[in-house]
């Protein structure tokens, strides 16, 4: 049982390292210019909450980077 727990912890650490936007990588990469590295952009939607109309921001996947947050290489903003 102890070995399984160690394996699960190691797997979680690997996932965190892979998902780190600011990790040092051997190849250059560019943070997405549209979403700023968040992977999603605002998508305000009308909702009725408690009988009153309100704007709710659900967010949606960034159309420029498709949620990957970065691009390989150095890409100037267009």
N, C-alpha and C positions, 0 to 999 in steps of 0.2 A: 504494500500500500504506500509506503514511503517513496518508492521509486516512481510510482505514477504521479504523485504530487509534485516531485521534482521535475518530471517531464512536462507537466502542465504549466508550471511556473516558467520554465525555459521557453516554452512555446509562446506564452504571453509576452515575455520580454522581447522575443524576436519580432512579434507583430508590432509592438510599440516602436522598435527601432526602424522597421520598414515604413511606418506611417509618419515618422517624424519629419516635418516640413523643413526644419532648420538643421538637420543632420548634415555633417560633412560627407560629401560623396566624392569619389575619384573623378567623375565626369562633371562638367558644368551643367547647371540646369537653371531655368528661369521660372520664377513664380508667375502664375497666370495674372495677366494685366486686368482682366475683367472682374474676377472674383477676389483678387488679392490673396489667393492661396486658401480660401475657405472651402472651395469645391461647390459652392452653391451661391445663388444670387437672390435678391429679394423678389417676391412675387405677390404683391398685395392683392387680396381678394375680398370682395364684399361678403360679410357674414351677418346673420341675424342672431344676436346674443341677448337673451333676456327680453326679446321683443323690440330691441333697438338695433338699427343698422350700424355696423362697425367694420373697420378695415382690419383684416387679419393677415399677417405676413407668414405664409406657410413656407416660403423659400422653394426654390427648384434647382435642379442640377445646372451647373454652369454650362452654357452651350459652347463656350470657347474651348475649355479644357475637358469637357465631359466628366467633371468631378474628380479628375486626377490631380488637380491643384498645381502641378508643375509641368514644364516641357523640357525635354532633353536639349541641351545646348543653350547658347545665349541667343535670345530672340528679342530684338528691339521692339518697343511698342509701336503699333501702326495707327 
